[in-house]
């Protein structure tokens, strides 16, 4: 995600957030970006860990099929 602004990440901002000072917008944007990055990393790790239960010869085909 190249747009790290809060509006760029969320689209339309809820009314309550629109009243916050600019610095708090940036803090929220940074927190949201970091949370999404950690979530993506955790999902990738879980996908790779799940492949341990697939026979080794089938792993490349399964990776390709599920997009890992």
MMTF fields as JSON, N, C-alpha, C and O atoms, coordinates in Angstrom:
{
  "mmtfVersion": "1.0.0",
  "mmtfProducer": "UNKNOWN",
  "numBonds": 271,
  "numAtoms": 272,
  "numGroups": 68,
  "numChains": 1,
  "numModels": 1,
  "chainsPerModel": [1],
  "groupsPerChain": [68],
  "chainIdList": ["A"],
  "bondAtomList": [4, 2, 8, 6, 12, 10, 16, 14, 20, 18, 24, 22, 28, 26, 32, 30, 36, 34, 40, 38, 44, 42, 48, 46, 52, 50, 56, 54, 60, 58, 64, 62, 68, 66, 72, 70, 76, 74, 80, 78, 84, 82, 88, 86, 92, 90, 96, 94, 100, 98, 104, 102, 108, 106, 112, 110, 116, 114, 120, 118, 124, 122, 128, 126, 132, 130, 136, 134, 140, 138, 144, 142, 148, 146, 152, 150, 156, 154, 160, 158, 164, 162, 168, 166, 172, 170, 176, 174, 180, 178, 184, 182, 188, 186, 192, 190, 196, 194, 200, 198, 204, 202, 208, 206, 212, 210, 216, 214, 220, 218, 224, 222, 228, 226, 232, 230, 236, 234, 240, 238, 244, 242, 248, 246, 252, 250, 256, 254, 260, 258, 264, 262, 268, 266],
  "bondOrderList": [1, 1, 1, 1, 1, 1, 1, 1, 1, 1, 1, 1, 1, 1, 1, 1, 1, 1, 1, 1, 1, 1, 1, 1, 1, 1, 1, 1, 1, 1, 1, 1, 1, 1, 1, 1, 1, 1, 1, 1, 1, 1, 1, 1, 1, 1, 1, 1, 1, 1, 1, 1, 1, 1, 1, 1, 1, 1, 1, 1, 1, 1, 1, 1, 1, 1, 1],
  "groupList": [{"groupName": "UNK", "atomNameList": ["N", "CA", "C", "O"], "elementList": ["N", "C", "C", "O"], "formalChargeList": [0, 0, 0, 0], "bondAtomList": [1, 0, 2, 1, 3, 2], "bondOrderList": [1, 1, 2], "singleLetterCode": "X", "chemCompType": "L-PEPTIDE LINKING"}],
  "groupTypeList": [0, 0, 0, 0, 0, 0, 0, 0, 0, 0, 0, 0, 0, 0, 0, 0, 0, 0, 0, 0, 0, 0, 0, 0, 0, 0, 0, 0, 0, 0, 0, 0, 0, 0, 0, 0, 0, 0, 0, 0, 0, 0, 0, 0, 0, 0, 0, 0, 0, 0, 0, 0, 0, 0, 0, 0, 0, 0, 0, 0, 0, 0, 0, 0, 0, 0, 0, 0],
  "groupIdList": [1, 2, 3, 4, 5, 6, 7, 8, 9, 10, 11, 12, 13, 14, 15, 16, 17, 18, 19, 20, 21, 22, 23, 24, 25, 26, 27, 28, 29, 30, 31, 32, 33, 34, 35, 36, 37, 38, 39, 40, 41, 42, 43, 44, 45, 46, 47, 48, 49, 50, 51, 52, 53, 54, 55, 56, 57, 58, 59, 60, 61, 62, 63, 64, 65, 66, 67, 68],
  "secStructList": [7, 7, 7, 7, 1, 2, 2, 2, 2, 2, 1, 1, 7, 7, 2, 2, 2, 2, 6, 1, 7, 2, 2, 2, 2, 2, 2, 2, 2, 2, 2, 2, 2, 2, 2, 2, 2, 2, 2, 2, 2, 2, 2, 2, 2, 2, 2, 2, 2, 2, 4, 4, 4, 1, 7, 2, 2, 2, 2, 2, 2, 2, 2, 2, 2, 2, 6, 7],
  "xCoordList": [0.859, 0.0, 0.908, 1.652, 0.858, 1.76, 1.219, 2.009, -0.091, -0.676, -0.805, -1.642, 0.035, 0.036, -0.777, -0.758, -1.499, -2.356, -3.573, -3.929, -4.202, -5.37, -6.506, -7.145, -6.762, -7.828, -7.501, -8.399, -6.224, -5.821, -6.019, -6.292, -5.887, -6.039, -7.495, -7.907, -8.265, -9.645, -10.695, -11.833, -10.341, -11.339, -12.041, -11.381, -13.352, -14.1, -13.89, -14.073, -13.504, -13.251, -14.55, -15.385, -14.723, -15.882, -15.866, -14.802, -17.023, -17.161, -16.291, -15.679, -16.233, -15.447, -13.963, -13.277, -13.46, -12.037, -11.717, -10.626, -12.639, -12.41, -12.177, -11.609, -12.603, -12.428, -11.1, -10.771, -10.335, -9.055, -7.991, -8.065, -7.005, -5.872, -5.053, -5.083, -4.342, -3.56, -2.545, -2.359, -1.886, -0.89, -1.539, -0.947, -2.734, -3.42, -3.84, -3.889, -4.144, -4.436, -3.219, -3.33, -2.05, -0.823, -0.506, -0.064, -0.723, -0.509, -1.425, -0.99, -2.696, -3.638, -3.241, -3.321, -2.814, -2.393, -1.2, -1.158, -0.226, 0.956, 0.572, 1.069, -0.309, -0.745, -1.497, -1.304, -2.346, -3.099, -2.177, -2.339, -1.209, -0.245, 0.561, 0.74, 1.041, 1.815, 0.976, 1.462, -0.281, -1.168, -1.422, -1.421, -1.638, -1.872, -0.625, -0.717, 0.538, 1.796, 1.991, 2.364, 1.737, 1.867, 0.853, 1.168, -0.365, -1.386, -0.976, -1.125, -0.467, -0.035, 1.102, 1.137, 2.022, 3.136, 2.635, 3.084, 1.704, 1.159, 0.387, 0.463, -0.351, -1.096, -0.157, -0.401, 0.914, 1.889, 2.561, 2.753, 2.919, 3.54, 2.578, 2.979, 1.318, 0.329, 0.147, 0.014, 0.141, 0.013, 1.191, 1.02, 2.385, 3.583, 3.632, 4.048, 3.209, 3.175, 2.168, 2.414, 1.058, 0.035, 0.54, 0.096, 1.454, 1.987, 2.819, 3.104, 3.21, 3.962, 3.131, 3.68, 1.82, 0.936, 0.652, -0.033, 1.175, 1.014, 2.275, 3.383, 2.123, 3.313, 4.26, 3.824, 5.55, 6.577, 6.451, 6.668, 6.113, 6.021, 4.851, 4.874, 3.839, 2.672, 2.769, 1.976, 3.712, 3.791, 3.915, 3.212, 4.786, 4.853, 3.517, 3.143, 2.808, 1.522, 0.49, -0.309, 0.509, -0.433, -0.102, -1.009, 1.187, 1.58, 1.074, 0.542, 1.243, 0.799, -0.714, -1.238, -1.42, -2.892, -3.467, -4.477, -2.832, -3.374, -2.687, -3.047, -1.704, -1.068, -0.027, 0.14, 0.674, 1.749, 3.09, 4.107],
  "yCoordList": [-1.156, 0.0, 1.222, 1.438, 2.017, 3.149, 4.384, 5.216, 4.532, 5.704, 5.427, 4.629, 6.093, 5.831, 6.853, 6.842, 7.749, 8.684, 7.93, 6.874, 8.477, 7.824, 7.745, 6.701, 8.827, 8.829, 7.86, 7.225, 7.744, 6.812, 5.36, 4.514, 5.061, 3.694, 3.331, 2.188, 4.306, 4.014, 4.485, 4.018, 5.392, 5.984, 7.113, 7.993, 7.097, 8.129, 7.974, 6.892, 9.064, 9.026, 9.213, 10.035, 8.46, 8.675, 10.094, 10.699, 10.611, 11.988, 12.287, 13.352, 11.367, 11.587, 11.717, 12.482, 10.994, 11.061, 12.365, 12.911, 12.862, 14.099, 15.294, 16.298, 15.204, 16.323, 16.272, 17.219, 15.211, 15.076, 15.98, 16.32, 16.367, 17.143, 16.311, 15.081, 16.987, 16.34, 15.334, 14.271, 15.647, 14.729, 13.408, 12.346, 13.463, 12.232, 11.441, 10.212, 12.122, 11.417, 10.611, 9.451, 11.253, 10.571, 9.409, 8.356, 9.582, 8.484, 7.305, 6.153, 7.596, 6.529, 5.858, 4.636, 6.658, 6.104, 5.177, 4.098, 5.596, 4.758, 3.467, 2.392, 3.576, 2.388, 1.425, 0.213, 1.949, 1.103, 0.42, -0.764, 1.165, 0.588, -0.538, -1.607, -0.286, -1.306, -2.537, -3.662, -2.336, -3.462, -4.304, -5.533, -3.647, -4.389, -5.147, -6.256, -4.54, -5.217, -6.457, -7.518, -6.322, -7.47, -8.552, -9.741, -8.145, -9.121, -9.882, -11.103, -9.184, -9.836, -10.812, -11.906, -10.422, -11.3, -12.551, -13.662, -12.363, -13.505, -14.447, -15.666, -13.891, -14.742, -15.53, -16.702, -14.886, -15.584, -16.709, -17.803, -16.442, -17.473, -18.637, -19.799, -18.329, -19.385, -20.236, -21.457, -19.591, -20.341, -21.26, -22.411, -20.757, -21.584, -22.706, -23.821, -22.42, -23.465, -24.553, -25.733, -24.174, -25.149, -26.096, -27.241, -25.617, -26.462, -27.628, -28.569, -27.571, -28.699, -29.977, -31.078, -29.834, -30.995, -31.54, -32.552, -30.875, -31.316, -32.093, -31.658, -33.219, -33.969, -33.094, -32.261, -33.295, -32.436, -32.332, -31.258, -33.408, -33.365, -32.509, -32.012, -32.333, -31.55, -30.078, -29.265, -29.725, -28.358, -27.282, -26.275, -27.457, -26.398, -26.181, -25.039, -27.239, -27.092, -26.437, -25.614, -26.805, -26.219, -24.746, -23.915, -24.405, -22.996, -22.179, -21.083, -22.716, -21.995, -21.858, -20.803, -22.906, -22.878, -21.884, -21.24, -21.748, -20.829, -19.469, -18.594, -19.273, -17.966, -17.638, -16.472, -18.629, -18.369, -18.305, -18.095],
  "zCoordList": [0.0, 0.0, 0.0, 0.957, -1.053, -1.157, -0.447, 0.0, -0.329, 0.323, 1.814, 2.235, 2.614, 4.053, 4.826, 6.057, 4.131, 4.845, 5.36, 4.838, 6.378, 6.961, 5.949, 5.819, 5.238, 4.23, 3.098, 2.545, 2.751, 1.699, 2.104, 1.252, 3.379, 3.855, 4.134, 3.935, 4.594, 5.0, 4.007, 4.052, 3.116, 2.235, 2.978, 3.532, 2.996, 3.709, 5.204, 5.761, 5.846, 7.286, 8.06, 7.683, 9.134, 9.999, 10.568, 10.704, 10.895, 11.354, 12.579, 12.654, 13.527, 14.734, 14.461, 15.139, 13.494, 13.169, 12.452, 12.62, 11.67, 10.922, 11.844, 11.415, 13.091, 14.019, 14.763, 15.479, 14.62, 15.328, 14.716, 13.535, 15.516, 14.983, 13.982, 14.012, 13.121, 12.052, 12.602, 12.01, 13.722, 14.287, 14.696, 14.508, 15.245, 15.624, 14.394, 14.441, 13.3, 12.043, 11.614, 11.219, 11.699, 11.288, 12.216, 11.755, 13.513, 14.46, 14.142, 14.155, 13.856, 13.495, 12.182, 12.056, 11.211, 9.921, 10.092, 9.501, 10.902, 11.149, 11.873, 11.537, 12.863, 13.602, 12.695, 12.781, 11.835, 10.909, 9.913, 9.619, 9.395, 8.45, 9.105, 8.52, 10.319, 11.037, 11.343, 11.226, 11.735, 12.043, 10.799, 10.867, 9.67, 8.421, 7.98, 7.455, 8.197, 7.846, 8.717, 8.216, 10.035, 10.94, 10.587, 10.641, 10.226, 9.865, 8.603, 8.545, 7.604, 6.374, 6.653, 6.089, 7.516, 7.872, 8.599, 8.317, 9.531, 10.279, 9.359, 9.513, 8.412, 7.474, 6.567, 6.281, 6.115, 5.274, 6.052, 5.523, 7.308, 8.14, 8.366, 8.295, 8.636, 8.857, 7.605, 7.691, 6.451, 5.199, 4.969, 4.566, 5.222, 5.058, 6.084, 5.767, 7.315, 8.337, 7.975, 8.228, 7.395, 7.016, 5.923, 5.831, 5.114, 4.042, 4.562, 3.82, 5.829, 6.388, 6.396, 6.441, 6.354, 6.384, 4.984, 4.835, 3.97, 2.585, 2.202, 2.516, 1.54, 1.11, 0.291, -0.503, 0.495, -0.104, -1.629, -2.189, -2.292, -3.757, -4.24, -5.365, -3.409, -3.807, -3.411, -3.886, -2.562, -2.04, -3.117, -3.04, -4.125, -5.151, -5.865, -6.135, -6.166, -6.85, -5.936, -6.384, -4.649, -3.703, -3.492, -3.433, -3.375, -3.237, -4.419, -4.248, -5.596, -6.794, -6.797, -7.153, -6.407, -6.43, -5.439, -5.723, -4.267, -3.248, -3.261, -2.474, -4.139, -4.272, -3.233, -2.876, -2.742, -1.761, -2.437, -1.775]
}
